[in-house]
Amino acid sequence: MNDTTQSQSDDSSDQPKWKPLTRTQRRVFGVLVEKAKTTPDAYPMTLNGITTGCNQKSNRSPLMNLTADEVETALDQLRNMSAVAEVQGSGRVAKYRHYAYDWLGVDKTEIAVMTELLLRGEQTVGELRGRAARMEPIADLNALKPVLDSLIEKGLVVSLTPEGRGQIVTHNLYEPHEMRHLQTKVGSMAAAAADEERAASSPPSAAPVASRPTASAPVAAPTAGPDNSELLERIDDLELQVARLQEIVQQLDARLTHIES
């Protein structure tokens, strides 16, 4: 399957069909789009592969521990929305693909941005540019701005803080109560950050002078902790390989059952 194909559904309507999704539906949908772009050889995906992708430790927020049954239920719900489809895989293993281009009404760069927001939630535009660029080239913030403007105009993205340094955006596929909670949380965080900035810009009060200097042990310079991102990515790769091996075993078992019957 070619992920760059942007006319995927059998529906001739040009109107996007998107609607709010549950947390599990968003994770499943985002994983299908992400893996179609980053690991096309493993796409369309099996239920095991999607479950592994939903629960991986890198490029995900919040971390989740979904069962295969929960993922399958979400897939059925997304199929009923015409957002994904089940296709015939090799052997008897069902596979799934997304219809995100038509369902959301987006192009390939917009879908990369939406996927990162679905998988990680709210984030600054700087973080978003760096993360979405792993799926589609986005040179800098100037290149990201028209993409975000288009998604905001389509109602798919909302800005949680004013434009400028540290602007935070998110997708608009939350359920209404989730969006209200998120807006309240980010608003409180922004207000607290503004208070801290004002306090930092105020002239400091005079510190009391000690009557007698005291000796103290030298403070060691902070050392950078180990970067676990590469290790987590390797773990995710191994988990995907295990899922693929499980798929092969299922195919062989199905063939053996057919021969014996």
Secondary structure, DSSP 8 states (H G I E B T S, - for coil): --TT-----S----S-------HHHHHHHHHHHHHHHH-GGG-SEEHHHHHHHHH-SSS-SS-----HHHHHHHHHHHHHTTSEEEEE-STT-EEEEE-HHHHHT--HHHHHHHHHHHHH-SEEHHHHHHHHTTTS---SHHHHHHHHHHHHHTTSEEESS-SSTT-EEEES-S-HHHHHHHHHHHHHHHHHHHHHHHHHHS--------SS----------------HHHHHHHHHHHHHHHHHHHHHHHHHHHHHHHH-
